[in-house]
């Protein structure tokens, strides 16, 4: 039986009339990377703040590392790390001063503190920047510093709120390699993102929309279970073809990818290629092929992004 580091049942959070989180059920396994995927405003940050004890739920139950929230939030604090979306360390302190400050918060001092900080400077490649002011660092360097600070006390569970939103693709890839290293060492990780390629790296993920969990599972499971066919069409008049396809009730969405259209068709159509070929808008010069679903296709089929 799997051991869960997070278990939430019917979790709700309202801000006045706004229902930010609605009936969220969640189970996150130990040692895994679990993702929240969704656009800005879908409830990812609110959910993380509920699961770290920073927000009290309007209703529902939640246990994190065996601690009941919100009543055990203070006890939980020493067992988790939290990296916020915006850089939250001190710009007017150096790298090493920021790490020393965080170390004192977690009760690390003396030789133990120095040893741990030296380890982190080496792991995250910050040795040459240790005396540099945080405000003068690049986005990727700040990101590595923030991760070092969040993991300084060797937390069992790490929360990362859109940690790569301000860094370039190369730093994003490097950052994820560091997350897999932490996961291999037994750290459980919950990460929020709006990048499809990052969501595909997670062991499991939930797709959120308007505070509601629309789908939950491994990326491969979600793609295999997707309630639609995917067809790509090569054509010389893609813009017009897209608009005409979107008038068909069995077409969920159509998106242009370079010189092709990627079309999602309802699963109730048994032969999507024959269905499209029978439409008068498809000519003999159009090349049609059925292709493998992507996570973006899953996202489109289970949220309000269809037919945009």
C-alpha positions in Angstrom: 0.0 0.0 0.0 1.4 3.4 -1.0 2.3 5.9 1.7 0.8 9.3 1.1 2.5 12.5 2.2 -0.6 14.6 1.4 -4.3 13.5 1.7 -7.0 16.1 1.2 -10.8 15.4 1.2 -13.5 17.7 0.0 -11.2 20.7 0.5 -12.8 24.1 -0.1 -11.6 27.7 0.2 -13.8 30.7 -0.4 -12.8 34.4 -0.5 -16.2 36.1 -0.1 -18.3 35.0 -3.1 -15.2 33.7 -4.9 -14.8 29.9 -4.7 -11.0 29.6 -5.1 -10.8 25.8 -4.3 -13.8 23.6 -4.8 -14.2 20.0 -3.4 -10.5 19.1 -3.9 -9.6 15.5 -3.2 -5.9 14.8 -3.4 -3.4 12.0 -2.6 0.3 12.5 -3.1 2.6 9.6 -2.8 5.9 9.7 -0.8 9.0 10.3 -2.9 7.1 11.4 -6.0 6.9 14.6 -8.0 3.2 15.7 -8.1 2.2 18.6 -10.3 -0.6 21.2 -10.4 -1.2 22.2 -14.0 -3.3 25.2 -14.9 -3.5 28.8 -16.0 -3.0 31.8 -13.7 -6.0 32.2 -11.4 -7.0 28.5 -11.5 -6.3 28.0 -7.7 -2.7 26.5 -7.8 -1.3 29.0 -5.3 -4.3 28.9 -3.0 -4.1 25.1 -2.9 -0.5 25.2 -2.0 -1.1 27.7 0.7 -3.8 25.5 2.1 -1.5 22.4 2.0 1.3 24.3 3.8 -1.0 25.6 6.6 -0.7 29.2 5.5 -4.4 29.4 4.7 -7.3 27.9 6.7 -9.8 25.9 4.6 -13.4 27.0 4.5 -14.3 23.3 4.8 -12.8 19.9 4.2 -10.0 17.8 5.7 -6.3 17.8 5.0 -3.4 15.9 6.4 0.2 16.6 5.4 3.0 14.3 6.6 0.5 13.0 9.2 -0.2 16.4 10.6 -3.8 17.7 10.6 -4.2 21.2 9.2 -4.7 23.9 10.1 -4.3 22.9 13.8 -0.8 21.4 13.4 0.5 24.0 10.9 3.3 25.1 13.3 4.5 21.6 13.8 4.5 20.9 10.1 6.6 24.0 9.3 9.9 22.3 10.3 9.2 19.3 8.0 8.4 21.1 4.7 10.2 23.5 2.3 8.3 26.2 0.4 9.6 28.1 -2.7 7.3 30.9 -3.6 6.5 32.1 -7.1 8.3 35.4 -6.6 11.9 35.6 -5.2 11.3 36.0 -1.4 14.8 36.2 0.0 16.5 39.4 0.8 17.9 41.4 -2.1 20.2 43.4 0.2 21.9 40.3 1.6 24.6 38.2 -0.1 24.0 34.6 -1.1 25.7 33.3 2.1 24.0 35.8 4.3 20.6 34.7 3.0 21.4 31.1 3.6 22.8 31.8 7.1 19.6 33.7 7.9 17.3 30.8 6.8 19.6 28.4 8.7 19.0 30.2 11.9 15.3 30.1 11.4 15.5 26.3 11.3 17.8 26.1 14.3 21.0 25.2 12.4 24.1 26.9 13.9 27.9 26.5 14.2 29.7 23.7 12.3 26.4 22.0 11.2 25.2 25.2 9.6 28.6 25.8 7.8 28.7 22.3 6.5 25.1 22.4 5.2 25.6 25.7 3.5 28.8 24.6 1.9 27.0 21.5 0.6 24.3 23.6 -1.0 26.7 26.1 -2.5 28.4 23.2 -4.2 25.1 21.4 -5.3 23.6 24.4 -6.8 26.7 25.9 -8.3 26.7 29.1 -6.2 30.2 28.9 -4.7 31.5 31.8 -6.8 28.5 33.9 -6.0 28.5 33.3 -2.3 29.5 36.9 -1.5 27.3 38.5 -4.3 24.3 40.5 -3.4 21.1 38.7 -4.2 19.7 41.7 -6.1 22.5 41.6 -8.7 21.9 37.9 -9.5 20.4 36.6 -12.7 16.9 34.9 -12.7 18.5 31.4 -12.9 20.9 32.2 -10.0 18.1 33.5 -7.8 16.1 30.4 -8.6 19.0 28.1 -7.5 19.4 30.2 -4.3 15.7 30.0 -3.5 15.8 26.2 -4.0 18.9 26.0 -1.8 17.1 28.0 1.0 14.0 25.8 0.7 16.0 22.6 1.1 18.5 23.8 3.7 16.8 21.9 6.6 16.4 18.7 4.4 12.6 18.8 4.4 10.6 15.7 3.8 8.2 17.5 1.5 8.9 20.4 -0.8 6.3 22.8 -2.2 7.3 24.8 -5.3 4.9 27.5 -6.7 5.6 28.1 -10.4 9.4 28.0 -9.7 10.5 28.4 -13.3 8.2 31.2 -14.5 11.0 33.8 -14.7 13.9 31.7 -16.1 15.1 30.6 -19.6 14.6 27.1 -21.0 18.2 25.9 -20.2 17.8 26.9 -16.5 14.4 25.3 -16.5 15.9 22.0 -17.7 18.7 22.2 -15.1 16.2 23.0 -12.4 14.2 19.9 -13.1 17.3 17.7 -13.1 17.8 19.0 -9.5 14.2 18.1 -8.6 14.7 14.6 -9.9 17.9 14.3 -7.7 15.9 15.4 -4.7 13.1 12.9 -5.6 15.6 10.1 -5.9 16.9 11.0 -2.4 13.4 10.5 -1.0 12.1 14.1 -1.0 8.4 14.4 -1.9 7.7 17.3 -4.2 4.5 19.2 -5.1 5.1 21.7 -7.9 2.7 24.0 -9.7 3.3 25.0 -13.4 1.6 26.3 -16.5 4.2 24.8 -18.8 3.0 21.6 -20.5 6.5 20.2 -20.9 7.1 20.5 -17.1 3.8 18.9 -16.3 4.8 15.9 -18.4 7.9 15.5 -16.2 5.8 14.9 -13.1 5.1 11.4 -11.9 1.5 12.4 -11.4 -0.5 15.6 -11.8 -3.8 17.3 -11.4 -5.3 19.7 -13.9 -7.0 22.6 -12.2 -9.6 25.1 -13.6 -11.4 27.7 -11.5 -10.5 25.8 -8.3 -11.8 22.5 -9.6 -9.7 19.4 -10.2 -10.6 18.4 -13.8 -8.3 15.4 -14.2 -5.8 13.5 -12.0 -3.2 10.8 -12.9 0.1 10.2 -14.5 0.7 12.1 -17.8 0.7 8.8 -19.7 -2.6 7.7 -18.1 -4.2 11.0 -18.8 -3.2 10.9 -22.5 -4.4 7.3 -22.9 -7.7 8.0 -21.3 -8.4 11.2 -23.2 -11.9 11.4 -24.4 -11.0 12.5 -28.0 -9.2 11.6 -31.2 -6.3 13.7 -32.5 -6.0 14.3 -36.2 -3.4 16.5 -38.0 -4.2 18.1 -41.3 -1.8 19.5 -43.8 -3.3 22.2 -45.9 -2.5 25.5 -47.7 -5.6 27.3 -46.3 -5.3 26.5 -42.6 -6.9 29.7 -41.2 -10.1 29.3 -43.2 -10.2 25.5 -42.7 -9.8 26.0 -38.9 -12.8 28.3 -38.7 -15.0 25.9 -40.8 -14.0 22.9 -38.7 -14.9 24.7 -35.5 -18.5 24.9 -36.8 -18.8 21.1 -36.6 -20.4 19.9 -33.4 -18.1 16.9 -33.1 -14.9 19.0 -33.4 -13.7 19.9 -29.9 -10.9 22.2 -31.0 -8.5 23.1 -33.8 -5.1 24.7 -33.4 -2.6 25.7 -36.0 0.9 24.2 -35.6 3.1 25.6 -38.3 1.8 24.2 -41.6 -0.6 21.8 -39.9 -3.9 21.9 -38.0 -4.2 19.8 -34.9 -7.9 18.8 -34.6 -9.5 17.2 -31.6 -12.6 15.1 -32.4 -15.1 13.6 -30.0 -14.5 10.0 -29.0 -18.0 9.1 -30.1 -16.8 9.3 -33.7 -15.4 5.8 -34.3 -13.4 6.7 -37.4 -12.2 10.3 -37.2 -10.3 10.2 -40.5 -13.4 9.0 -42.4 -15.5 11.5 -40.6 -13.2 14.4 -41.7 -12.8 13.1 -45.2 -16.6 13.2 -45.6 -16.7 16.9 -44.9 -17.0 19.1 -47.9 -14.4 21.5 -46.5 -11.7 18.8 -46.7 -10.2 18.5 -50.2 -8.3 15.7 -51.9 -5.1 17.8 -51.5 -5.4 17.8 -47.7 -3.2 15.2 -45.9 -4.9 13.7 -42.8 -3.2 11.6 -40.1 -4.3 10.3 -36.7 -1.6 11.1 -34.1 -0.8 10.4 -30.4 -2.4 12.7 -27.9 -0.3 15.2 -26.0 -0.8 16.6 -22.5 -1.9 19.9 -24.1 -4.7 17.9 -25.9 -5.8 16.5 -22.5 -5.8 20.0 -21.0 -8.0 21.3 -23.9 -10.5 18.4 -23.6 -11.1 18.7 -19.9 -11.1 22.5 -19.4 -12.9 25.5 -21.0 -10.1 26.0 -23.5 -11.9 24.1 -26.2 -13.0 25.9 -29.4 -10.9 28.9 -28.6 
